Amino acid sequence: MIVEGFKHAPIPKLEVWRAETGEGLLHPQDPHIVAVASDAKVETKLPLLDINEEARIADFIVKHLNLA
C-alpha cells in the first residue's frame, strides 16, 4: 500500500522534495525515509531519484519492498 501523509509514522517513506518550495529536507531527522525524489541536487547518502522519472521511482519502490 502506498499512502500520502503520515509524516511522523514509523513506516518506510520516500521524501518528495522540490527546491522551489523553500522547505527544509526531512530525511536528515527521519530514519524511516529510505530515498529522496527531487528536482534538484540533494546532498544525501540515501538513493536520490529524479522526481520526473516516474518509472524509476516505481522500480525503486518495487525493489525496496521486495515485490519483484
PyMOL commands that set and color helices and strands:
alter all, ss='L'
color gray80, all
select helices_A, chain A and resi 19-21+27-29+54-64
alter helices_A, ss='H'
color red, helices_A
select strands_A, chain A and resi 13-17+33-38+48-50
alter strands_A, ss='S'
color yellow, strands_A
deselect
rebuild
show_as cartoon
